[in-house]
């Protein structure tokens, strides 16, 4: 999504709205509970990404990606 938004020069304030269209399964259910808090807490793109990463990004996959990144440098 980040690459797509960058390529389209998508404004920061539109990103959560567009990204949520692609949520499925558990992520979509999570969004249903967070949605009401979006306006209350000003859930921006950075907070949205952090929420999804913390809840849905497997620790083992995250570690593998970190290792891959370190080896590329």
mmCIF file of the N, C-alpha and C atoms, coordinates in Angstrom:
data_MODEL
# 
_entry.id   MODEL 
# 
loop_
_atom_site.group_PDB 
_atom_site.id 
_atom_site.type_symbol 
_atom_site.label_atom_id 
_atom_site.label_alt_id 
_atom_site.label_comp_id 
_atom_site.label_asym_id 
_atom_site.label_entity_id 
_atom_site.label_seq_id 
_atom_site.pdbx_PDB_ins_code 
_atom_site.Cartn_x 
_atom_site.Cartn_y 
_atom_site.Cartn_z 
_atom_site.occupancy 
_atom_site.B_iso_or_equiv 
_atom_site.pdbx_formal_charge 
_atom_site.auth_seq_id 
_atom_site.auth_comp_id 
_atom_site.auth_asym_id 
_atom_site.auth_atom_id 
_atom_site.pdbx_PDB_model_num 
ATOM 1   N N  . UNK A 1 1  ? 0.822   -1.187  0.000  1.00 0.00 ? 1  UNK A N  1 
ATOM 2   C CA . UNK A 1 1  ? 0.000   0.000   0.000  1.00 0.00 ? 1  UNK A CA 1 
ATOM 3   C C  . UNK A 1 1  ? 0.871   1.258   0.000  1.00 0.00 ? 1  UNK A C  1 
ATOM 4   N N  . UNK A 1 2  ? 1.949   1.209   0.755  1.00 0.00 ? 2  UNK A N  1 
ATOM 5   C CA . UNK A 1 2  ? 2.837   2.372   0.840  1.00 0.00 ? 2  UNK A CA 1 
ATOM 6   C C  . UNK A 1 2  ? 3.342   2.763   -0.543 1.00 0.00 ? 2  UNK A C  1 
ATOM 7   N N  . UNK A 1 3  ? 3.774   1.781   -1.321 1.00 0.00 ? 3  UNK A N  1 
ATOM 8   C CA . UNK A 1 3  ? 4.294   2.053   -2.670 1.00 0.00 ? 3  UNK A CA 1 
ATOM 9   C C  . UNK A 1 3  ? 3.207   2.646   -3.551 1.00 0.00 ? 3  UNK A C  1 
ATOM 10  N N  . UNK A 1 4  ? 2.013   2.089   -3.453 1.00 0.00 ? 4  UNK A N  1 
ATOM 11  C CA . UNK A 1 4  ? 0.890   2.582   -4.249 1.00 0.00 ? 4  UNK A CA 1 
ATOM 12  C C  . UNK A 1 4  ? 0.575   4.025   -3.888 1.00 0.00 ? 4  UNK A C  1 
ATOM 13  N N  . UNK A 1 5  ? 0.475   4.303   -2.592 1.00 0.00 ? 5  UNK A N  1 
ATOM 14  C CA . UNK A 1 5  ? 0.172   5.661   -2.163 1.00 0.00 ? 5  UNK A CA 1 
ATOM 15  C C  . UNK A 1 5  ? 1.252   6.649   -2.591 1.00 0.00 ? 5  UNK A C  1 
ATOM 16  N N  . UNK A 1 6  ? 2.501   6.228   -2.490 1.00 0.00 ? 6  UNK A N  1 
ATOM 17  C CA . UNK A 1 6  ? 3.592   7.103   -2.916 1.00 0.00 ? 6  UNK A CA 1 
ATOM 18  C C  . UNK A 1 6  ? 3.533   7.365   -4.423 1.00 0.00 ? 6  UNK A C  1 
ATOM 19  N N  . UNK A 1 7  ? 3.277   6.315   -5.187 1.00 0.00 ? 7  UNK A N  1 
ATOM 20  C CA . UNK A 1 7  ? 3.209   6.466   -6.643 1.00 0.00 ? 7  UNK A CA 1 
ATOM 21  C C  . UNK A 1 7  ? 2.062   7.377   -7.064 1.00 0.00 ? 7  UNK A C  1 
ATOM 22  N N  . UNK A 1 8  ? 0.961   7.317   -6.327 1.00 0.00 ? 8  UNK A N  1 
ATOM 23  C CA . UNK A 1 8  ? -0.216  8.127   -6.650 1.00 0.00 ? 8  UNK A CA 1 
ATOM 24  C C  . UNK A 1 8  ? -0.208  9.496   -5.974 1.00 0.00 ? 8  UNK A C  1 
ATOM 25  N N  . UNK A 1 9  ? 0.823   9.746   -5.153 1.00 0.00 ? 9  UNK A N  1 
ATOM 26  C CA . UNK A 1 9  ? 0.898   10.987  -4.383 1.00 0.00 ? 9  UNK A CA 1 
ATOM 27  C C  . UNK A 1 9  ? -0.369  11.181  -3.550 1.00 0.00 ? 9  UNK A C  1 
ATOM 28  N N  . UNK A 1 10 ? -0.791  10.062  -2.948 1.00 0.00 ? 10 UNK A N  1 
ATOM 29  C CA . UNK A 1 10 ? -2.008  10.064  -2.136 1.00 0.00 ? 10 UNK A CA 1 
ATOM 30  C C  . UNK A 1 10 ? -1.771  10.853  -0.855 1.00 0.00 ? 10 UNK A C  1 
ATOM 31  N N  . UNK A 1 11 ? -2.609  11.831  -0.581 1.00 0.00 ? 11 UNK A N  1 
ATOM 32  C CA . UNK A 1 11 ? -2.439  12.615  0.654  1.00 0.00 ? 11 UNK A CA 1 
ATOM 33  C C  . UNK A 1 11 ? -2.558  11.739  1.899  1.00 0.00 ? 11 UNK A C  1 
ATOM 34  N N  . UNK A 1 12 ? -1.809  12.060  2.899  1.00 0.00 ? 12 UNK A N  1 
ATOM 35  C CA . UNK A 1 12 ? -1.774  11.332  4.174  1.00 0.00 ? 12 UNK A CA 1 
ATOM 36  C C  . UNK A 1 12 ? -3.185  11.138  4.747  1.00 0.00 ? 12 UNK A C  1 
ATOM 37  N N  . UNK A 1 13 ? -3.998  12.168  4.676  1.00 0.00 ? 13 UNK A N  1 
ATOM 38  C CA . UNK A 1 13 ? -5.329  12.108  5.291  1.00 0.00 ? 13 UNK A CA 1 
ATOM 39  C C  . UNK A 1 13 ? -6.308  11.189  4.550  1.00 0.00 ? 13 UNK A C  1 
ATOM 40  N N  . UNK A 1 14 ? -5.983  10.748  3.348  1.00 0.00 ? 14 UNK A N  1 
ATOM 41  C CA . UNK A 1 14 ? -6.854  9.839   2.598  1.00 0.00 ? 14 UNK A CA 1 
ATOM 42  C C  . UNK A 1 14 ? -6.446  8.379   2.747  1.00 0.00 ? 14 UNK A C  1 
ATOM 43  N N  . UNK A 1 15 ? -5.251  8.109   3.210  1.00 0.00 ? 15 UNK A N  1 
ATOM 44  C CA . UNK A 1 15 ? -4.684  6.765   3.178  1.00 0.00 ? 15 UNK A CA 1 
ATOM 45  C C  . UNK A 1 15 ? -5.445  5.745   4.004  1.00 0.00 ? 15 UNK A C  1 
ATOM 46  N N  . UNK A 1 16 ? -5.879  6.096   5.198  1.00 0.00 ? 16 UNK A N  1 
ATOM 47  C CA . UNK A 1 16 ? -6.621  5.142   6.029  1.00 0.00 ? 16 UNK A CA 1 
ATOM 48  C C  . UNK A 1 16 ? -7.911  4.748   5.321  1.00 0.00 ? 16 UNK A C  1 
ATOM 49  N N  . UNK A 1 17 ? -8.611  5.722   4.786  1.00 0.00 ? 17 UNK A N  1 
ATOM 50  C CA . UNK A 1 17 ? -9.867  5.437   4.093  1.00 0.00 ? 17 UNK A CA 1 
ATOM 51  C C  . UNK A 1 17 ? -9.697  4.492   2.915  1.00 0.00 ? 17 UNK A C  1 
ATOM 52  N N  . UNK A 1 18 ? -8.651  4.694   2.130  1.00 0.00 ? 18 UNK A N  1 
ATOM 53  C CA . UNK A 1 18 ? -8.400  3.819   0.991  1.00 0.00 ? 18 UNK A CA 1 
ATOM 54  C C  . UNK A 1 18 ? -7.930  2.438   1.426  1.00 0.00 ? 18 UNK A C  1 
ATOM 55  N N  . UNK A 1 19 ? -7.030  2.399   2.395  1.00 0.00 ? 19 UNK A N  1 
ATOM 56  C CA . UNK A 1 19 ? -6.464  1.120   2.840  1.00 0.00 ? 19 UNK A CA 1 
ATOM 57  C C  . UNK A 1 19 ? -7.529  0.219   3.452  1.00 0.00 ? 19 UNK A C  1 
ATOM 58  N N  . UNK A 1 20 ? -8.466  0.799   4.171  1.00 0.00 ? 20 UNK A N  1 
ATOM 59  C CA . UNK A 1 20 ? -9.469  -0.041  4.828  1.00 0.00 ? 20 UNK A CA 1 
ATOM 60  C C  . UNK A 1 20 ? -10.365 -0.774  3.828  1.00 0.00 ? 20 UNK A C  1 
ATOM 61  N N  . UNK A 1 21 ? -10.426 -0.296  2.605  1.00 0.00 ? 21 UNK A N  1 
ATOM 62  C CA . UNK A 1 21 ? -11.202 -0.989  1.573  1.00 0.00 ? 21 UNK A CA 1 
ATOM 63  C C  . UNK A 1 21 ? -10.619 -2.364  1.256  1.00 0.00 ? 21 UNK A C  1 
ATOM 64  N N  . UNK A 1 22 ? -9.333  -2.560  1.554  1.00 0.00 ? 22 UNK A N  1 
ATOM 65  C CA . UNK A 1 22 ? -8.650  -3.809  1.244  1.00 0.00 ? 22 UNK A CA 1 
ATOM 66  C C  . UNK A 1 22 ? -8.572  -4.761  2.434  1.00 0.00 ? 22 UNK A C  1 
ATOM 67  N N  . UNK A 1 23 ? -9.117  -4.366  3.576  1.00 0.00 ? 23 UNK A N  1 
ATOM 68  C CA . UNK A 1 23 ? -9.073  -5.233  4.746  1.00 0.00 ? 23 UNK A CA 1 
ATOM 69  C C  . UNK A 1 23 ? -10.043 -6.393  4.576  1.00 0.00 ? 23 UNK A C  1 
ATOM 70  N N  . UNK A 1 24 ? -9.586  -7.572  4.993  1.00 0.00 ? 24 UNK A N  1 
ATOM 71  C CA . UNK A 1 24 ? -10.429 -8.769  4.902  1.00 0.00 ? 24 UNK A CA 1 
ATOM 72  C C  . UNK A 1 24 ? -10.277 -9.570  6.188  1.00 0.00 ? 24 UNK A C  1 
ATOM 73  N N  . UNK A 1 25 ? -11.249 -10.408 6.458  1.00 0.00 ? 25 UNK A N  1 
ATOM 74  C CA . UNK A 1 25 ? -11.174 -11.324 7.577  1.00 0.00 ? 25 UNK A CA 1 
ATOM 75  C C  . UNK A 1 25 ? -11.015 -10.627 8.911  1.00 0.00 ? 25 UNK A C  1 
ATOM 76  N N  . UNK A 1 26 ? -10.051 -11.112 9.704  1.00 0.00 ? 26 UNK A N  1 
ATOM 77  C CA . UNK A 1 26 ? -9.829  -10.593 11.048 1.00 0.00 ? 26 UNK A CA 1 
ATOM 78  C C  . UNK A 1 26 ? -9.484  -9.107  11.033 1.00 0.00 ? 26 UNK A C  1 
ATOM 79  N N  . UNK A 1 27 ? -8.738  -8.673  10.037 1.00 0.00 ? 27 UNK A N  1 
ATOM 80  C CA . UNK A 1 27 ? -8.372  -7.255  9.947  1.00 0.00 ? 27 UNK A CA 1 
ATOM 81  C C  . UNK A 1 27 ? -9.611  -6.385  9.758  1.00 0.00 ? 27 UNK A C  1 
ATOM 82  N N  . UNK A 1 28 ? -10.565 -6.862  8.978  1.00 0.00 ? 28 UNK A N  1 
ATOM 83  C CA . UNK A 1 28 ? -11.799 -6.116  8.752  1.00 0.00 ? 28 UNK A CA 1 
ATOM 84  C C  . UNK A 1 28 ? -12.618 -6.051  10.039 1.00 0.00 ? 28 UNK A C  1 
ATOM 85  N N  . UNK A 1 29 ? -12.647 -7.143  10.790 1.00 0.00 ? 29 UNK A N  1 
ATOM 86  C CA . UNK A 1 29 ? -13.358 -7.148  12.073 1.00 0.00 ? 29 UNK A CA 1 
ATOM 87  C C  . UNK A 1 29 ? -12.701 -6.199  13.064 1.00 0.00 ? 29 UNK A C  1 
ATOM 88  N N  . UNK A 1 30 ? -11.390 -6.183  13.065 1.00 0.00 ? 30 UNK A N  1 
ATOM 89  C CA . UNK A 1 30 ? -10.659 -5.265  13.939 1.00 0.00 ? 30 UNK A CA 1 
ATOM 90  C C  . UNK A 1 30 ? -10.999 -3.832  13.581 1.00 0.00 ? 30 UNK A C  1 
ATOM 91  N N  . UNK A 1 31 ? -11.058 -3.545  12.300 1.00 0.00 ? 31 UNK A N  1 
ATOM 92  C CA . UNK A 1 31 ? -11.384 -2.188  11.859 1.00 0.00 ? 31 UNK A CA 1 
ATOM 93  C C  . UNK A 1 31 ? -12.762 -1.770  12.356 1.00 0.00 ? 31 UNK A C  1 
ATOM 94  N N  . UNK A 1 32 ? -13.699 -2.706  12.388 1.00 0.00 ? 32 UNK A N  1 
ATOM 95  C CA . UNK A 1 32 ? -15.046 -2.386  12.855 1.00 0.00 ? 32 UNK A CA 1 
ATOM 96  C C  . UNK A 1 32 ? -15.023 -1.865  14.288 1.00 0.00 ? 32 UNK A C  1 
ATOM 97  N N  . UNK A 1 33 ? -14.141 -2.397  15.124 1.00 0.00 ? 33 UNK A N  1 
ATOM 98  C CA . UNK A 1 33 ? -14.059 -1.931  16.502 1.00 0.00 ? 33 UNK A CA 1 
ATOM 99  C C  . UNK A 1 33 ? -13.262 -0.633  16.618 1.00 0.00 ? 33 UNK A C  1 
ATOM 100 N N  . UNK A 1 34 ? -12.317 -0.434  15.730 1.00 0.00 ? 34 UNK A N  1 
ATOM 101 C CA . UNK A 1 34 ? -11.465 0.758   15.779 1.00 0.00 ? 34 UNK A CA 1 
ATOM 102 C C  . UNK A 1 34 ? -12.138 1.951   15.106 1.00 0.00 ? 34 UNK A C  1 
ATOM 103 N N  . UNK A 1 35 ? -12.998 1.678   14.166 1.00 0.00 ? 35 UNK A N  1 
ATOM 104 C CA . UNK A 1 35 ? -13.625 2.725   13.349 1.00 0.00 ? 35 UNK A CA 1 
ATOM 105 C C  . UNK A 1 35 ? -14.236 3.842   14.190 1.00 0.00 ? 35 UNK A C  1 
ATOM 106 N N  . UNK A 1 36 ? -14.936 3.473   15.255 1.00 0.00 ? 36 UNK A N  1 
ATOM 107 C CA . UNK A 1 36 ? -15.578 4.499   16.069 1.00 0.00 ? 36 UNK A CA 1 
ATOM 108 C C  . UNK A 1 36 ? -14.559 5.393   16.768 1.00 0.00 ? 36 UNK A C  1 
ATOM 109 N N  . UNK A 1 37 ? -13.367 4.855   17.023 1.00 0.00 ? 37 UNK A N  1 
ATOM 110 C CA . UNK A 1 37 ? -12.327 5.620   17.696 1.00 0.00 ? 37 UNK A CA 1 
ATOM 111 C C  . UNK A 1 37 ? -11.504 6.460   16.724 1.00 0.00 ? 37 UNK A C  1 
ATOM 112 N N  . UNK A 1 38 ? -11.686 6.230   15.432 1.00 0.00 ? 38 UNK A N  1 
ATOM 113 C CA . UNK A 1 38 ? -10.889 6.936   14.430 1.00 0.00 ? 38 UNK A CA 1 
ATOM 114 C C  . UNK A 1 38 ? -11.000 8.446   14.604 1.00 0.00 ? 38 UNK A C  1 
ATOM 115 N N  . UNK A 1 39 ? -12.213 8.935   14.688 1.00 0.00 ? 39 UNK A N  1 
ATOM 116 C CA . UNK A 1 39 ? -12.395 10.380  14.799 1.00 0.00 ? 39 UNK A CA 1 
ATOM 117 C C  . UNK A 1 39 ? -12.104 10.859  16.214 1.00 0.00 ? 39 UNK A C  1 
ATOM 118 N N  . UNK A 1 40 ? -12.413 10.017  17.190 1.00 0.00 ? 40 UNK A N  1 
ATOM 119 C CA . UNK A 1 40 ? -12.189 10.390  18.584 1.00 0.00 ? 40 UNK A CA 1 
ATOM 120 C C  . UNK A 1 40 ? -10.698 10.598  18.877 1.00 0.00 ? 40 UNK A C  1 
ATOM 121 N N  . UNK A 1 41 ? -9.865  9.697   18.369 1.00 0.00 ? 41 UNK A N  1 
ATOM 122 C CA . UNK A 1 41 ? -8.438  9.752   18.656 1.00 0.00 ? 41 UNK A CA 1 
ATOM 123 C C  . UNK A 1 41 ? -7.597  10.236  17.485 1.00 0.00 ? 41 UNK A C  1 
ATOM 124 N N  . UNK A 1 42 ? -8.231  10.592  16.380 1.00 0.00 ? 42 UNK A N  1 
ATOM 125 C CA . UNK A 1 42 ? -7.488  11.060  15.224 1.00 0.00 ? 42 UNK A CA 1 
ATOM 126 C C  . UNK A 1 42 ? -6.570  9.990   14.662 1.00 0.00 ? 42 UNK A C  1 
ATOM 127 N N  . UNK A 1 43 ? -7.139  8.841   14.355 1.00 0.00 ? 43 UNK A N  1 
ATOM 128 C CA . UNK A 1 43 ? -6.350  7.721   13.837 1.00 0.00 ? 43 UNK A CA 1 
ATOM 129 C C  . UNK A 1 43 ? -5.848  8.060   12.446 1.00 0.00 ? 43 UNK A C  1 
ATOM 130 N N  . UNK A 1 44 ? -4.580  8.432   12.368 1.00 0.00 ? 44 UNK A N  1 
ATOM 131 C CA . UNK A 1 44 ? -3.954  8.763   11.098 1.00 0.00 ? 44 UNK A CA 1 
ATOM 132 C C  . UNK A 1 44 ? -3.269  7.552   10.496 1.00 0.00 ? 44 UNK A C  1 
ATOM 133 N N  . UNK A 1 45 ? -2.598  7.757   9.387  1.00 0.00 ? 45 UNK A N  1 
ATOM 134 C CA . UNK A 1 45 ? -1.951  6.677   8.649  1.00 0.00 ? 45 UNK A CA 1 
ATOM 135 C C  . UNK A 1 45 ? -0.895  5.966   9.489  1.00 0.00 ? 45 UNK A C  1 
ATOM 136 N N  . UNK A 1 46 ? -0.077  6.692   10.212 1.00 0.00 ? 46 UNK A N  1 
ATOM 137 C CA . UNK A 1 46 ? 0.979   6.081   11.024 1.00 0.00 ? 46 UNK A CA 1 
ATOM 138 C C  . UNK A 1 46 ? 0.398   5.186   12.111 1.00 0.00 ? 46 UNK A C  1 
ATOM 139 N N  . UNK A 1 47 ? -0.630  5.668   12.801 1.00 0.00 ? 47 UNK A N  1 
ATOM 140 C CA . UNK A 1 47 ? -1.263  4.861   13.845 1.00 0.00 ? 47 UNK A CA 1 
ATOM 141 C C  . UNK A 1 47 ? -1.963  3.643   13.240 1.00 0.00 ? 47 UNK A C  1 
ATOM 142 N N  . UNK A 1 48 ? -2.578  3.819   12.081 1.00 0.00 ? 48 UNK A N  1 
ATOM 143 C CA . UNK A 1 48 ? -3.274  2.727   11.403 1.00 0.00 ? 48 UNK A CA 1 
ATOM 144 C C  . UNK A 1 48 ? -2.294  1.614   11.033 1.00 0.00 ? 48 UNK A C  1 
ATOM 145 N N  . UNK A 1 49 ? -1.148  1.985   10.469 1.00 0.00 ? 49 UNK A N  1 
ATOM 146 C CA . UNK A 1 49 ? -0.133  0.998   10.099 1.00 0.00 ? 49 UNK A CA 1 
ATOM 147 C C  . UNK A 1 49 ? 0.392   0.271   11.334 1.00 0.00 ? 49 UNK A C  1 
ATOM 148 N N  . UNK A 1 50 ? 0.630   1.007   12.387 1.00 0.00 ? 50 UNK A N  1 
ATOM 149 C CA . UNK A 1 50 ? 1.143   0.404   13.617 1.00 0.00 ? 50 UNK A CA 1 
ATOM 150 C C  . UNK A 1 50 ? 0.126   -0.585  14.188 1.00 0.00 ? 50 UNK A C  1 
ATOM 151 N N  . UNK A 1 51 ? -1.130  -0.223  14.191 1.00 0.00 ? 51 UNK A N  1 
ATOM 152 C CA . UNK A 1 51 ? -2.190  -1.102  14.680 1.00 0.00 ? 51 UNK A CA 1 
ATOM 153 C C  . UNK A 1 51 ? -2.204  -2.409  13.906 1.00 0.00 ? 51 UNK A C  1 
ATOM 154 N N  . UNK A 1 52 ? -2.186  -2.324  12.582 1.00 0.00 ? 52 UNK A N  1 
ATOM 155 C CA . UNK A 1 52 ? -2.222  -3.530  11.762 1.00 0.00 ? 52 UNK A CA 1 
ATOM 156 C C  . UNK A 1 52 ? -0.963  -4.362  11.941 1.00 0.00 ? 52 UNK A C  1 
ATOM 157 N N  . UNK A 1 53 ? 0.171   -3.715  11.977 1.00 0.00 ? 53 UNK A N  1 
ATOM 158 C CA . UNK A 1 53 ? 1.426   -4.444  12.134 1.00 0.00 ? 53 UNK A CA 1 
ATOM 159 C C  . UNK A 1 53 ? 1.466   -5.186  13.463 1.00 0.00 ? 53 UNK A C  1 
ATOM 160 N N  . UNK A 1 54 ? 1.059   -4.521  14.532 1.00 0.00 ? 54 UNK A N  1 
ATOM 161 C CA . UNK A 1 54 ? 1.086   -5.143  15.854 1.00 0.00 ? 54 UNK A CA 1 
ATOM 162 C C  . UNK A 1 54 ? 0.115   -6.310  15.966 1.00 0.00 ? 54 UNK A C  1 
ATOM 163 N N  . UNK A 1 55 ? -1.034  -6.210  15.323 1.00 0.00 ? 55 UNK A N  1 
ATOM 164 C CA . UNK A 1 55 ? -2.056  -7.238  15.452 1.00 0.00 ? 55 UNK A CA 1 
ATOM 165 C C  . UNK A 1 55 ? -1.971  -8.361  14.421 1.00 0.00 ? 55 UNK A C  1 
ATOM 166 N N  . UNK A 1 56 ? -1.391  -8.099  13.263 1.00 0.00 ? 56 UNK A N  1 
ATOM 167 C CA . UNK A 1 56 ? -1.507  -9.071  12.176 1.00 0.00 ? 56 UNK A CA 1 
ATOM 168 C C  . UNK A 1 56 ? -0.203  -9.501  11.529 1.00 0.00 ? 56 UNK A C  1 
ATOM 169 N N  . UNK A 1 57 ? 0.892   -8.904  11.892 1.00 0.00 ? 57 UNK A N  1 
ATOM 170 C CA . UNK A 1 57 ? 2.166   -9.243  11.276 1.00 0.00 ? 57 UNK A CA 1 
ATOM 171 C C  . UNK A 1 57 ? 2.863   -10.261 12.159 1.00 0.00 ? 57 UNK A C  1 
ATOM 172 N N  . UNK A 1 58 ? 2.947   -11.508 11.724 1.00 0.00 ? 58 UNK A N  1 
ATOM 173 C CA . UNK A 1 58 ? 3.552   -12.562 12.514 1.00 0.00 ? 58 UNK A CA 1 
ATOM 174 C C  . UNK A 1 58 ? 4.973   -12.204 12.924 1.00 0.00 ? 58 UNK A C  1 
ATOM 175 N N  . UNK A 1 59 ? 5.301   -12.458 14.175 1.00 0.00 ? 59 UNK A N  1 
ATOM 176 C CA . UNK A 1 59 ? 6.625   -12.132 14.692 1.00 0.00 ? 59 UNK A CA 1 
ATOM 177 C C  . UNK A 1 59 ? 7.706   -12.842 13.887 1.00 0.00 ? 59 UNK A C  1 
ATOM 178 N N  . UNK A 1 60 ? 7.474   -14.095 13.527 1.00 0.00 ? 60 UNK A N  1 
ATOM 179 C CA . UNK A 1 60 ? 8.473   -14.843 12.758 1.00 0.00 ? 60 UNK A CA 1 
ATOM 180 C C  . UNK A 1 60 ? 8.682   -14.231 11.373 1.00 0.00 ? 60 UNK A C  1 
ATOM 181 N N  . UNK A 1 61 ? 7.623   -13.791 10.746 1.00 0.00 ? 61 UNK A N  1 
ATOM 182 C CA . UNK A 1 61 ? 7.729   -13.155 9.435  1.00 0.00 ? 61 UNK A CA 1 
ATOM 183 C C  . UNK A 1 61 ? 8.427   -11.801 9.568  1.00 0.00 ? 61 UNK A C  1 
ATOM 184 N N  . UNK A 1 62 ? 8.104   -11.070 10.619 1.00 0.00 ? 62 UNK A N  1 
ATOM 185 C CA . UNK A 1 62 ? 8.745   -9.787  10.849 1.00 0.00 ? 62 UNK A CA 1 
ATOM 186 C C  . UNK A 1 62 ? 10.249  -9.972  11.044 1.00 0.00 ? 62 UNK A C  1 
ATOM 187 N N  . UNK A 1 63 ? 10.648  -10.974 11.808 1.00 0.00 ? 63 UNK A N  1 
ATOM 188 C CA . UNK A 1 63 ? 12.067  -11.256 12.038 1.00 0.00 ? 63 UNK A CA 1 
ATOM 189 C C  . UNK A 1 63 ? 12.755  -11.621 10.725 1.00 0.00 ? 63 UNK A C  1 
ATOM 190 N N  . UNK A 1 64 ? 12.109  -12.447 9.913  1.00 0.00 ? 64 UNK A N  1 
ATOM 191 C CA . UNK A 1 64 ? 12.680  -12.846 8.634  1.00 0.00 ? 64 UNK A CA 1 
ATOM 192 C C  . UNK A 1 64 ? 12.882  -11.633 7.724  1.00 0.00 ? 64 UNK A C  1 
ATOM 193 N N  . UNK A 1 65 ? 11.918  -10.724 7.705  1.00 0.00 ? 65 UNK A N  1 
ATOM 194 C CA . UNK A 1 65 ? 12.022  -9.517  6.884  1.00 0.00 ? 65 UNK A CA 1 
ATOM 195 C C  . UNK A 1 65 ? 13.136  -8.604  7.402  1.00 0.00 ? 65 UNK A C  1 
ATOM 196 N N  . UNK A 1 66 ? 13.266  -8.504  8.722  1.00 0.00 ? 66 UNK A N  1 
ATOM 197 C CA . UNK A 1 66 ? 14.344  -7.697  9.295  1.00 0.00 ? 66 UNK A CA 1 
ATOM 198 C C  . UNK A 1 66 ? 15.699  -8.269  8.919  1.00 0.00 ? 66 UNK A C  1 
ATOM 199 N N  . UNK A 1 67 ? 15.836  -9.596  9.008  1.00 0.00 ? 67 UNK A N  1 
ATOM 200 C CA . UNK A 1 67 ? 17.090  -10.258 8.633  1.00 0.00 ? 67 UNK A CA 1 
ATOM 201 C C  . UNK A 1 67 ? 17.395  -10.042 7.145  1.00 0.00 ? 67 UNK A C  1 
ATOM 202 N N  . UNK A 1 68 ? 16.368  -10.156 6.325  1.00 0.00 ? 68 UNK A N  1 
ATOM 203 C CA . UNK A 1 68 ? 16.529  -9.950  4.877  1.00 0.00 ? 68 UNK A CA 1 
ATOM 204 C C  . UNK A 1 68 ? 17.002  -8.522  4.596  1.00 0.00 ? 68 UNK A C  1 
ATOM 205 N N  . UNK A 1 69 ? 16.418  -7.552  5.281  1.00 0.00 ? 69 UNK A N  1 
ATOM 206 C CA . UNK A 1 69 ? 16.792  -6.156  5.089  1.00 0.00 ? 69 UNK A CA 1 
ATOM 207 C C  . UNK A 1 69 ? 18.240  -5.921  5.501  1.00 0.00 ? 69 UNK A C  1 
ATOM 208 N N  . UNK A 1 70 ? 18.625  -6.478  6.632  1.00 0.00 ? 70 UNK A N  1 
ATOM 209 C CA . UNK A 1 70 ? 19.997  -6.297  7.138  1.00 0.00 ? 70 UNK A CA 1 
ATOM 210 C C  . UNK A 1 70 ? 21.003  -6.883  6.167  1.00 0.00 ? 70 UNK A C  1 
ATOM 211 N N  . UNK A 1 71 ? 20.681  -8.017  5.569  1.00 0.00 ? 71 UNK A N  1 
ATOM 212 C CA . UNK A 1 71 ? 21.609  -8.675  4.636  1.00 0.00 ? 71 UNK A CA 1 
ATOM 213 C C  . UNK A 1 71 ? 21.706  -7.950  3.303  1.00 0.00 ? 71 UNK A C  1 
ATOM 214 N N  . UNK A 1 72 ? 20.711  -7.142  2.965  1.00 0.00 ? 72 UNK A N  1 
ATOM 215 C CA . UNK A 1 72 ? 20.743  -6.392  1.709  1.00 0.00 ? 72 UNK A CA 1 
ATOM 216 C C  . UNK A 1 72 ? 21.693  -5.212  1.788  1.00 0.00 ? 72 UNK A C  1 
ATOM 217 N N  . UNK A 1 73 ? 22.006  -4.778  2.988  1.00 0.00 ? 73 UNK A N  1 
ATOM 218 C CA . UNK A 1 73 ? 22.841  -3.583  3.138  1.00 0.00 ? 73 UNK A CA 1 
ATOM 219 C C  . UNK A 1 73 ? 24.295  -3.927  3.142  1.00 0.00 ? 73 UNK A C  1 
# 
